[in-house]
Each structure stands twice: as structure tokens, then as C-alpha cells.
Amino acid sequence: MSTERPWGKAVVIGGSYAGLVTARVLSDFFSEVVLVERDAVDEDTGVHPGAPQGYHAHAMLARGGQILERLFPGLREELREAGAPVFDYGEGIDFLLPVGLAPRHRTGVRIQTFTRDELERRLRRKVLALPQVTQLPSTRCTGLTRGPSGQVSGVTCRPHTAGPAEPAEPFELAADLVVDASGRSSSLTDWLGALGIAVPPRRTVKAKVTYTSMNFDRPHVGQPGHPDFYVAYQMLFAPSVPRAGVMLAVERNRWTCSLFGFQDQPPTDDKGYLEFAESLTNPRLAEHISRRTVQEPTRRYTNTDNQWRLYHAVKDWPDGLIALGDAVCVFNPVYGQGLTVAAMEAELLQEMLKRCRAAGRLDGLAGGFQKRLGRLLLGPWTLSTNSDLMWTPGGQPLAARFAHWYNTRLFRVAVKDAAVWTRFVRVVNMVASPALLFHPLVALKVLTVTFRQRA
């Protein structure tokens, strides 16, 4: 150990996106980082076998892209060389709001589009190449171990085997810090219960949205039909727009297209898929789906509910244990927040570990992290759930009703006012506070639209 890396071993449960980004952060503070991965993954694995949502359209918001570039310098250019475009959000997106098309103007917000498969493969190669990081594939964590002072001191594990003739011997991994990044299937609540630690019931807000997605060929620059956009999007919006979709330009001259419906399942057969796209108001998706000459398998995903495990409210949270990513909070993917929020969580952990390194101790890190994580999650959780609650007739919370009322009028302003649209883009990409949309100048325009409607 050294003053640069003052602690010995960290164990990360789960080697998907959140686990990889977290392992990268931990490698700056621990002399050894062990990724315990239940599936048989290696450096060439892209979409994680345990993440069926990985085959669908994923958005990396501007804030998330900035964090990843700091943690993995050169990543953006590598992805660009593979064909993942970088562009200004306002110039490159054909964005249909519930009240009309958004302005196609420069916003100063740069984003990049790619498949999760490509992103995760490149991250996994970079993380596994770090000298501090090792991976234990095909190994399941089965519980926590606890030290004499009550802190979590490691995990118990059991490797998968080829069959009953080769019994798997369980083993323990001691660690100075354990991080649960195992996703929505996390068993941490049960493990804490086995230690006598009670966790409040999780919050769940039903989304009732189904995704159906495919990848298909995209025209090269200069070819007939090459579009003037990198993303075509029709926004889902309760209760007036129950069908929507997004089409992203991704690496290797492909489109990733996800169609989604509220209490409606976009078909997986070719004819039905195209007909669903043709039912949308934004014609761009159907136009390009109908021109495809090569396509990959069509996949459906239905597990889109919002879920929040309230670990920040646990009074006796043990030292030595952190939970993050989907193991804590899962958002309806239609809002594109998941990848960016996980990057923000890793950034928060990095910031807190720097302070611990300066103080020379890890005591208090775990509980403090969970509390700060709870505050970090409140904004994206509110955005996602307020929108989903509006699909339920009657009984919506006052905050959700107000947000819906305000957003409906804000959109009417934004389609005609590029400056207001730019503010919205900055907030959606998490590079500005939502307070930007309630600035007196914006609020006045929203109220003016309201009065004109009444008149």
C-alpha cells in the first residue's frame, strides 16, 4: 500500500456498467479491486448477459459523457472512430414534443450516441487492463461477512460449476470496502436482514411501458437517404401521447430504434413493427425502418418500473459497505437517465474517497455516501415518477400535477423560443439545475401562454 492507494482490497459485486465505472474509481484508492461477476464474461463481452435492457436504445446525457471522459480519457474519440457520432443536441435531434417540433438550433450541449454493447465492451477492456483490477467470472456472491466492530469485512462467494460432479466450494473474500453494483436483482436487502439490519420498504412507481427494439443499417454519408439528424424522437407524454419511439445513429453505420407504448406492446414481427412506427406522428422512424436492408434480431423489454431501495434511510448502516447503481434505484428507461446517474454516483464516490484519503481513514464513508446518494437520486427520481404517475387517472400527488401542468406550457413556449429550448436541453442533460426552467423570465413566458390559452 502507498499514500496514493492507502487501502488494501475493495470488492465490487457485479461487473456490468455501474460496476465497471465504480471499479475504475476504486483503482485510484485501493491496491486491489476484485470484480465478482456471476456470469461468464471476459474482456470481449459487450452487453451484460444479466442486463436484457442492454439491447435497447440507451442515452448518454451530456453530464454522463463528461464524467466518463474524465475517468477514461480518450473514450469519446475511440467511440467516434468506431462510428458513434458526436453532435450538438439542438442541431442533431429531430425532437417531436407533444405540441410540435423542437427548434433545430445550436445549444452548446454536446452528446454522443452508441449502443450499450459497444460502450460496455470498451469500458470492460479498459477496466480489466488496470493492474489493480482482477475479475472473478462465473462467481455468485451469497452474503456479507462482518468484523468484530460491526463493519462489513467481506463477502461470501460460490463459483458456478459445470455440473453436480464438480461441487463448488464456497469461499470468503476479505475486503476493506464492499460495493454492491449487482443491479435490480440485488440480494442486499436480504443480506442486511440476515445481519439484523432493517431496510424500509422500497418505493415502486409502475411505468406500464413496453420497449421493442432493433438495430438496422444506416445510409453512409453521401448515400441516398442519408439524414440530416442523428436522433429522431417522439416523446411519450401522459395522457395524450401513449405511443412513442426513438432512433439513434450508432457505431458501424447502424440505427438503434426503440418503439415504446403505454399499456401497449410494439410488435416484434417486421410488418407489425413498421406499422407501429407508422402510427407515430414523427414520420422519421417509419421512413428509415422501411428503407432497411439489413437488420438484427428484434427484442422486447417490459420490466420498466421505477424502484428505489431506501438505503439512505437505514439508521444503522454498517461501515465497509456501499450500494449504488440499479442495486439502489432503477428508473423507467424512457427518460434516459440510468447511465448518467450511475456515472454521477461513481463521481460522488471518487469525491468522498479523496476526502477519506486526506483524512487517512474510511470510517463513516459508507453511511455518509448512502445519505448523499439519496439526495443525488431525488431529482432524477422525481422527474421519472412524476411523469409516470400522470398515466393514472385521479389521485396524482400535487407535485406531479403541477409538474405536468408546467411542462405542458413550457413545451408550448420552447417550440417557438430557442433560448427556452436551450434551457430545457441543459436541464435534461443534467448540466444545469431544474431551477433554470423556473427563472422569472421563463416563468413569465409560461404564464403568458397560459393566459392566452384562456383568452
C-alpha positions in Angstrom: 0.0 0.0 0.0 1.0 3.6 -0.6 -0.2 7.1 0.3 -1.7 7.2 -3.2 -3.6 4.0 -2.6 -3.8 3.7 1.2 -6.2 0.8 1.4 -5.8 -2.9 0.5 -8.8 -4.5 -1.2 -12.2 -3.4 -2.5 -14.7 -5.9 -3.7 -17.3 -4.9 -6.3 -20.3 -7.2 -6.7 -21.4 -7.1 -10.3 -19.4 -6.4 -13.5 -21.9 -4.5 -15.6 -21.8 -0.8 -16.4 -22.1 0.6 -12.9 -19.7 -2.0 -11.5 -17.1 -1.2 -14.2 -17.2 2.6 -13.7 -17.0 2.1 -9.9 -14.1 -0.3 -10.2 -12.3 2.4 -12.2 -12.8 4.9 -9.4 -11.7 2.4 -6.7 -8.5 1.6 -8.6 -7.1 5.0 -7.6 -7.5 4.3 -3.9 -7.1 0.5 -3.3 -4.1 -1.6 -4.2 -6.5 -4.4 -5.3 -10.0 -4.3 -6.7 -11.9 -7.5 -7.3 -14.9 -7.6 -9.6 -17.1 -10.6 -8.6 -19.2 -11.4 -11.6 -21.9 -14.1 -11.6 -21.8 -14.5 -15.4 -19.1 -15.9 -17.7 -17.9 -12.6 -19.1 -14.5 -11.6 -20.4 -12.9 -8.5 -22.0 -14.8 -9.2 -25.2 -18.2 -9.2 -23.6 -20.4 -6.3 -24.6 -24.0 -6.2 -23.3 -24.0 -8.0 -20.0 -25.9 -11.3 -20.1 -27.8 -10.3 -16.9 -29.0 -7.0 -18.4 -31.7 -7.7 -21.0 -32.4 -4.0 -21.2 -28.9 -3.6 -22.7 -30.1 -4.3 -26.2 -32.4 -1.3 -26.3 -31.7 2.3 -27.0 -29.6 4.0 -24.4 -29.0 7.7 -23.9 -25.8 9.0 -22.5 -26.6 12.5 -21.4 -24.0 15.3 -21.6 -23.2 15.1 -17.9 -22.6 11.4 -18.0 -20.4 11.8 -21.1 -18.3 14.4 -19.4 -17.7 12.1 -16.3 -16.8 9.1 -18.4 -14.3 11.2 -20.4 -12.6 12.3 -17.2 -12.5 8.7 -15.9 -11.5 7.2 -19.3 -9.6 9.9 -21.2 -9.9 9.4 -25.0 -13.1 7.2 -24.8 -15.2 9.7 -26.8 -12.7 9.8 -29.6 -12.4 5.9 -29.6 -16.2 5.7 -30.0 -16.2 8.4 -32.6 -13.6 6.4 -34.7 -15.9 3.4 -34.4 -18.7 5.4 -35.9 -20.5 6.8 -32.9 -21.4 10.4 -33.8 -20.7 13.5 -31.6 -23.1 16.4 -32.2 -24.9 19.3 -30.7 -28.1 18.2 -29.0 -30.2 21.0 -30.6 -28.7 20.6 -34.1 -28.7 16.8 -34.3 -32.0 15.7 -32.9 -35.3 15.7 -34.8 -37.3 16.1 -31.5 -41.1 15.9 -31.6 -42.6 17.4 -28.4 -46.3 16.8 -27.5 -47.0 20.2 -29.0 -44.7 20.3 -32.0 -41.1 20.0 -33.3 -38.4 21.5 -31.1 -36.1 24.2 -32.6 -33.1 22.9 -34.6 -30.7 25.4 -33.2 -27.2 25.1 -31.5 -27.5 24.6 -27.8 -23.8 24.2 -26.8 -24.7 20.8 -25.3 -22.6 18.0 -27.0 -23.7 14.4 -26.8 -22.7 11.1 -28.4 -24.8 8.2 -29.4 -23.8 4.5 -29.4 -25.1 1.1 -28.3 -24.6 0.0 -24.8 -23.0 -3.1 -26.2 -20.1 -1.0 -27.7 -19.8 1.2 -24.6 -19.7 -1.7 -22.1 -17.2 -3.7 -24.1 -14.8 -0.8 -24.3 -15.2 0.0 -20.6 -14.7 -3.6 -19.7 -11.4 -3.8 -21.6 -10.1 -0.6 -20.1 -11.0 -1.6 -16.5 -9.7 -5.2 -16.8 -6.4 -3.8 -18.2 -5.8 -1.8 -15.0 -3.1 -3.6 -12.8 -5.2 -3.1 -9.7 -8.3 -4.9 -11.1 -9.0 -8.6 -11.2 -12.2 -10.3 -12.2 -13.8 -13.5 -10.8 -16.3 -14.5 -13.5 -19.0 -17.2 -13.0 -19.0 -16.5 -9.3 -22.0 -15.6 -7.2 -21.9 -13.6 -4.0 -24.1 -15.2 -1.4 -23.8 -12.9 1.6 -21.7 -10.5 3.7 -19.2 -11.1 6.4 -18.9 -8.8 9.4 -16.0 -7.8 11.6 -15.8 -7.6 15.4 -16.8 -3.9 15.4 -19.8 -4.5 13.2 -18.4 -3.3 9.9 -18.8 -5.3 6.8 -15.5 -7.1 6.3 -16.0 -9.0 3.1 -18.3 -11.3 1.1 -19.1 -15.0 0.8 -19.0 -16.5 -2.7 -19.7 -19.6 -4.6 -18.4 -20.3 -8.1 -20.6 -21.8 -10.7 -19.6 -25.3 -11.9 -20.1 -27.4 -15.0 -22.3 -29.9 -13.2 -23.0 -31.9 -10.0 -19.9 -34.0 -10.4 -17.8 -30.9 -9.7 -19.1 -29.4 -6.4 -18.4 -25.8 -5.9 -16.5 -24.9 -2.8 -17.7 -21.7 -1.2 -15.1 -19.2 -0.1 -14.8 -15.8 1.5 -13.2 -12.6 0.2 -12.0 -10.2 2.9 -12.2 -6.5 1.9 -11.7 -3.0 3.3 -14.8 -1.9 1.2 -17.6 -3.9 -0.4 -19.7 -2.2 -3.2 -22.9 -3.7 -4.4 -23.4 -2.9 -8.0 -25.3 -6.0 -8.9 -28.3 -4.3 -10.4 -32.0 -4.7 -9.9 -31.7 -8.3 -8.9 -29.5 -7.4 -5.9 -29.9 -9.5 -2.7 -28.5 -6.8 -0.4 -31.8 -6.2 1.5 -31.9 -9.9 2.4 -28.2 -9.9 3.4 -28.7 -6.9 5.6 -31.7 -8.5 7.2 -29.6 -11.6 8.0 -27.3 -9.2 9.9 -30.2 -7.8 11.8 -30.4 -4.5 9.9 -33.9 -3.4 8.8 -34.4 -1.7 5.5 -37.6 0.4 4.8 -39.9 -1.0 2.1 -38.8 0.0 -1.4 -40.7 2.7 -3.3 -42.2 1.5 -6.6 -43.9 3.5 -9.3 -45.4 1.4 -12.1 -44.4 2.6 -15.6 -46.5 0.1 -17.7 -44.4 0.9 -20.7 -43.0 -1.8 -23.1 -40.0 -1.4 -25.4 -39.4 -3.2 -28.6 -36.1 -2.5 -30.4 -34.0 -3.4 -33.4 -30.7 -2.4 -35.0 -30.6 -1.9 -38.7 -28.4 -0.4 -41.4 -28.0 3.4 -41.7 -27.0 5.1 -45.0 -23.4 6.2 -45.3 -22.6 9.9 -45.7 -23.2 10.8 -49.4 -25.6 7.9 -50.0 -29.2 8.5 -51.0 -31.4 8.8 -47.9 -28.6 10.0 -45.6 -30.5 12.0 -43.0 -29.8 15.5 -41.6 -30.2 14.3 -38.0 -28.5 11.7 -35.7 -31.6 11.1 -33.5 -35.3 11.1 -34.3 -37.5 11.1 -31.3 -41.2 11.2 -30.4 -41.8 11.9 -26.7 -44.1 9.7 -24.6 -46.4 12.1 -22.7 -49.4 11.3 -20.5 -52.1 11.1 -21.3 -52.1 12.4 -24.9 -49.1 10.5 -26.4 -49.2 6.8 -25.4 -47.1 5.7 -28.3 -43.6 6.9 -29.0 -40.1 6.0 -30.2 -36.5 6.9 -30.6 -34.0 6.2 -33.3 -30.3 6.7 -32.6 -27.4 6.8 -35.0 -24.8 4.4 -33.6 -21.5 2.8 -34.5 -20.8 0.9 -37.7 -23.4 2.8 -39.7 -26.4 1.5 -37.9 -29.6 2.8 -36.3 -30.9 1.6 -33.0 -34.6 2.0 -32.9 -36.8 1.5 -29.8 -40.5 1.8 -30.1 -42.5 2.1 -26.8 -46.1 2.1 -25.8 -48.0 2.7 -22.6 -50.1 -0.4 -21.8 -49.3 -1.4 -25.4 -46.7 -3.8 -26.8 -45.0 -2.7 -30.0 -44.8 -5.9 -32.2 -41.7 -7.9 -32.8 -42.6 -9.1 -36.3 -41.3 -6.9 -39.2 -44.8 -6.0 -40.5 -46.2 -5.1 -37.1 -43.1 -3.2 -36.1 -43.3 -0.9 -39.2 -47.0 -0.4 -38.7 -46.5 0.7 -35.1 -43.8 3.2 -36.3 -46.2 4.5 -39.0 -48.7 5.2 -36.3 -46.4 7.8 -34.7 -46.6 11.5 -35.5 -42.9 11.8 -36.2 -42.5 10.2 -39.6 -38.7 9.8 -39.5 -38.7 6.5 -37.7 -41.0 4.7 -40.1 -39.2 6.2 -43.1 -35.9 4.7 -42.1 -37.3 1.4 -40.9 -39.0 0.9 -44.2 -35.7 1.5 -46.0 -33.7 -1.0 -44.0 -31.8 -3.7 -46.0 -30.1 -5.4 -43.0 -31.4 -5.9 -39.5 -30.5 -7.6 -36.3 -32.9 -9.5 -34.0 -35.9 -7.6 -32.6 -36.2 -7.7 -28.8 -38.8 -6.7 -26.3 -38.4 -5.4 -22.7 -41.2 -5.0 -20.2 -39.5 -4.6 -16.8 -39.6 -0.7 -16.8 -41.0 0.1 -13.3 -39.2 2.7 -11.2 -37.9 1.2 -8.0 -35.9 2.8 -5.1 -34.4 0.9 -2.2 -34.2 3.5 0.6 -30.8 2.6 2.0 -30.2 6.3 2.8 -32.9 5.9 5.5 -31.3 3.0 7.2 -30.3 4.2 10.7 -27.6 1.7 11.5 -25.9 1.3 8.1 -22.7 -0.6 8.6 -19.2 0.7 7.7 -17.4 -1.0 4.9 -20.5 -1.4 2.6 -21.8 0.8 -0.3 -24.6 0.2 -2.7 -25.1 2.1 -6.0 -26.5 1.9 -9.5 -29.6 -0.2 -10.1 -28.9 -2.1 -6.9 -30.3 1.1 -5.3 -32.5 2.9 -7.8 -34.0 1.9 -11.1 -35.6 4.4 -13.4 -38.1 4.0 -16.3 -35.6 3.9 -19.2 -37.8 6.1 -21.4 -36.2 9.1 -19.7 -32.6 8.0 -20.5 -31.2 8.8 -17.0 -29.7 5.5 -15.9 -26.2 5.6 -17.4 -25.6 9.2 -16.5 -26.9 8.8 -12.9 -24.6 5.8 -12.4 -21.6 7.9 -13.6 -22.6 10.6 -11.2 -22.7 8.1 -8.4 -19.2 7.0 -9.2 -18.1 10.6 -9.3 -19.6 11.1 -5.9 -17.7 8.1 -4.5 -14.5 9.4 -6.0 -15.0 12.8 -4.3 -15.7 11.2 -0.9 -12.7 8.8 -1.2 -10.4 11.7 -1.9 -11.5 13.3 1.4 -11.1 9.9 3.2 -7.6 9.6 1.8 -6.7 13.1 3.0 -8.0 12.2 6.5 -6.4 8.7 6.4 -9.5 6.7 7.3 -12.6 5.1 5.8 -14.7 5.4 8.9 -18.1 6.9 8.2 -17.7 6.7 4.4 -20.4 4.1 3.8 -23.2 5.8 5.7 -22.3 9.2 4.5 -22.2 8.0 0.9 -25.7 6.4 1.1 -27.2 9.6 2.6 -25.6 11.8 -0.1 -26.7 9.3 -2.8 -30.2 9.6 -1.5 -30.1 13.4 -2.2 -28.5 12.8 -5.6 -31.2 10.4 -6.7 -34.1 12.7 -5.6 -34.0 14.8 -8.7 -34.0 12.1 -11.4 -36.5 10.0 -9.4 -38.9 12.9 -9.2 -38.6 13.6 -12.9 -39.2 10.0 -13.9 -42.0 9.2 -11.4 -43.9 12.5 -11.7 -44.3 11.8 -15.4 -45.3 8.1 -14.9 -47.8 9.0 -12.2 -49.8 11.1 -14.7 -50.9 8.0 -16.6 -53.1 7.1 -13.6 -56.4 8.9 -13.8 -57.1 10.7 -10.5 -55.2 10.6 -7.2 -51.9 12.0 -8.5 -49.8 13.9 -6.0 -50.0 17.7 -6.2 -46.3 17.9 -7.2 -46.8 15.6 -10.1 -49.9 17.5 -11.3 -48.1 20.8 -11.0 -45.0 19.5 -12.9 -47.3 18.2 -15.7 -49.2 21.5 -15.9 -46.0 23.5 -16.1 -44.2 21.2 -18.6 -47.2 21.2 -20.9 -47.0 25.0 -21.1 -43.2 25.1 -21.1 -43.2 23.0 -24.2 -45.6 25.4 -26.0 -43.0 28.1 -25.3 -40.0 26.0 -26.2 -41.2 25.1 -29.7 -41.2 28.8 -30.6 -38.3 30.1 -28.4 -34.9 28.6 -29.0 -33.5 30.2 -25.8 -36.1 28.4 -23.6 -35.5 25.2 -25.5 -31.7 25.5 -24.8 -32.5 25.8 -21.1 -34.7 22.7 -21.3 -31.9 20.8 -23.1 -29.3 21.8 -20.4 -31.6 20.6 -17.6 -32.5 17.3 -19.3 -28.8 16.6 -19.8 -28.1 17.3 -16.1 -25.6 20.1 -16.8 -27.9 22.7 -15.2 -30.3 22.8 -12.3 -34.0 22.4 -12.9 -34.3 25.9 -11.3 -33.2 27.2 -14.7 -36.7 26.4 -16.0 -38.3 28.4 -13.2 -36.3 31.6 -13.8 -38.6 34.6 -13.8 -38.1 35.2 -17.5 -39.2 31.6 -18.3 -42.0 31.5 -15.8 -43.4 34.8 -17.2 -43.4 33.2 -20.7 -45.2 30.2 -19.4 -47.8 32.3 -17.6 -48.3 34.4 -20.8 -49.0 31.2 -22.8 -51.5 30.1 -20.1 -53.4 33.4 -20.2 -53.5 33.4 -24.0 -55.0 29.9 -23.9 -57.7 31.0 -21.5 -58.5 34.1 -23.6 
